[in-house]
Amino acid sequence: MKIRYTPEAIDDLIRLREFIEEENPQAAQRVAQTIKKKIKQLKTFPLIGLGVEEAPDPEMIRDLITGNYIVRYFVYSNEVHILRIWHHKERRL
């Protein structure tokens, strides 16, 4: 499985890291590393996330929960596309 990030997902990671970094730079680095480490697990276990009920095909659009963060992704063929990443208290995208 290959992992691909949408431009929006990359922006989300940058935004989250910058937000946390204002208060705690070490925590910002730790959170970013934890999220990326969890995403790497999708290479081996692409269906570990929860199916998104409101999606047309919940088996393909999934939410991976890691701590207080949600990673929405799409599984297609031999690829996992990271769509968006947000804190669970943020308004869902």
N, C-alpha and C positions, 0 to 999 in steps of 0.2 A: 504494500500500500504506500502510496505517495501522499504527503501532506502538502496542501496548497493553501495559501492565505489570500483572501480577497483584500483589496486596498482598504476597505472599511474595517476589516479585522486588524490589520496592521495599525491603522489610525486608533482603533479602540485600545490596543495594547499601549501605544504611546500615551494616549490620553489618561488611561488608568495609572500608568507609572508616574507621569508628571503630577497628577493629583495627589498621589500618596507621597511622592518625593518632597512636596512642600512641607509636610510635617515630619516625615521620617524616611530619609534616603535609603537606609538599610532595609527597611520594610518594603520599600518600592522595588528594590532589586530582588528581594526574597519572593515577593508576590509574583513578579514577572517570571522568575525562574520556575516557580511552582506551577504556574499556568502552562508554560511551555513544556515542562516535563510531563504533565498530565496529557497534553495534546499529543506528545510523542507516543503515548500508549495506544493511540488510535491506529498506528501503523499495524499493530498486531491484533488489536481488539476494536475494530471500527464500530461495532454495535453496542459498546458499553454504555453509551449515553441513553437517556430516556427519549422515546419517540415523542415528537411534538404533535399533540392531538389535533391542533387546528391546521396542521399542514396537510396538503393533498395526499401525501404518502408519508405517514409517520415513521415508516421503516427507513426512509431515506433522509429526512430532516430530523436531527436529534439534538438534544441538549446534554452536554457534558458538564456536570457540576463538580467544581473543585474549590473547596472552602466556601467563600462567600461569592464566588464568581461563576458565571454561566458562559459556556462556550457553545454557541449554536453552530452546527456543522451539517454538511450534506455529503452523503456517501453515494458515489457513482462509479461503477466499474471498479477500477483499481486505484481510485483516488478518494481522499477525504478533503473536502473544501471547507476551510474554516470561514464561516460567514460573518459572525459578529462575536464580541466578547464584552460582557458587562457585569457590574456588581449587582447582586440580587436585589438591592434596594433601589436601583435605577429603574426608570421607566423602560419597559421592554421595547425593543426596537422591531 
